[in-house]
Amino acid sequence: MSSTVAVLAIDQGTTGSRALLVGRDGGILGSAYEEFPQYFPGPGLVEHDPEEIWGSVLSTVERALAAADLTPGQLVGLGITNQRETTVVWERETGRPMGPAIVWQDRRTTDRCAALSGTPAGTLIRDRTGLVVDPYFSATKLEWLLERNPAWRDRAASGELLFGTVDSWVLFRLTGGGTHATDHTNASRTLLYSLDDGDWDPELCAIFGVPEGMLPEVRDSAGHFGTTDPDVLGAEIPVAGVAGDQQAALYGHGGWSRGDAKNTYGTGAFLLLHTGGARGPPVPGVLTTVACGPRGERAFAYEGAVLIAGAAIQWLRDGIQILDAAPLSEEQARSVSSTEGAYFVPALVGLGTPHWAAGARGTMVGLSRGTRRAHIVRAALEAIAYSVDDALEAMLGPSDISLGTFRADGGAARNDWLMQFQADLLQTPVHRPAAAELTAIGAAGLAGVATGFWSEPEGFLPAHGAERVFEPDALRMADMAGWRAGWKRAVRTALFWASERSRSP
């Protein structure tokens, strides 16, 4: 067999899958990306076909290997990173999914979450998990599936039916059914995992009626997750790294120490602030989650979740069709000096940090006869930056952590106008590596460290490429203060609409 020369990262995201190959010197040897269908069977409902997810994974791995002119036998290991919270149930014996995957954006359990909030059970969930009771997370999705399919429960209790987030689903298929496992970062996003104990919590499982027999084993993010079935990828490759997409991106930036922060501008925007090896005190409206230490060991972070970011631009393109292509949003934003008082609150699936208003919906305010397409596009880009600013403000306000370097990645981070607006709004430099796919790089890093491909975690950091720094313009502080105040007023409008709607007969 040829000597091993690369690590493979599988990045299974919300709208597509990517495979990335990283060499020993940190160079990216090959990559491939493929979108897969999104299904919206009703208002607030978002589903995926697990088999289409799996097909896209296989396709991108094959194409990435071909692009790098490598064979599966030349891979030292494989890392997986994934869209978090998305819920899959499948048969252990056949690997057959029992139905659609319920995506993290799905809001079908809004009423159930509202009923739990403010109760003793809701308080227990918040204390144990560091999360809020919201449809975003996996437990109420799984509860919904079990309640509507009563015959599943006994099969699940005996281990015939398995639950997993997408990492577990892909891992199970890669290993030919040999491994049913997840890592701490993904487990911490389910509402079933105790941050203090580092494992599934029986009381939380009881609240949601989830049989523990269907849950995957929880392991460190860098370590042994089995080997791939040679009938699947053509070789036995150690699966040596698993992490949820946002934690993988933080690790990919080299963010494994207290104060390190990154924001991923993807379908949503997710800001993580590393708090070190100890769980930080609870902060209102902010999530506490598991992150990775230098060698993939369990650590902690605060997280701000903006549920709609780049998806707002996709909606302008595909939903109301006022934008021909997402990259043109930058040109449109530059064509006007401001939004002329227009604001777009893109609560298309509710509001996340710091409001956690599942019933909120997208709101446009401040429109006039002079409002043009460019103003609305600019308002959508500004909304991404404002939402990140809101999350960071909530995160830093009551905590004793000082923000270090603010790093950016994700598809929307390619928009120079957005990055400069974000720097001006935060009044802090925004650092953007040349490599956009820090999530995949992080997964490769975890697998490479676990297999000894890199003796030190810094070994994969050259994959970043050159860094661009967007310095804040101090002369715009007055403008930013006024615009930020208008944004907060627009958000209050969206929240008021949601609260009035909830009181309607």
Beta strands, then each sheet from edge to edge (+ up, - down):
strand 1: 6-12
strand 2: 16-23
strand 3: 28-35
strand 4: 47-48
strand 5: 75-82
strand 6: 88-91
strand 7: 101-102
strand 8: 161-164
strand 9: 181-183
strand 10: 193-194
strand 11: 199-200
strand 12: 217-219
strand 13: 239-244
strand 14: 261-265
strand 15: 269-276
strand 16: 287-292
strand 17: 298-306
strand 18: 343-345
strand 19: 363-365
strand 20: 406-409
strand 21: 430-433
strand 22: 467-470
sheet 1: 3+ 2- 1+ 5+ 13+
sheet 2: 4+ 7-
sheet 3: 6+ 8-
sheet 4: 9+ 12+
sheet 5: 10+ 11-
sheet 6: 16+ 17- 15+ 14- 20- 21- 22+
sheet 7: 18+ 19-
end
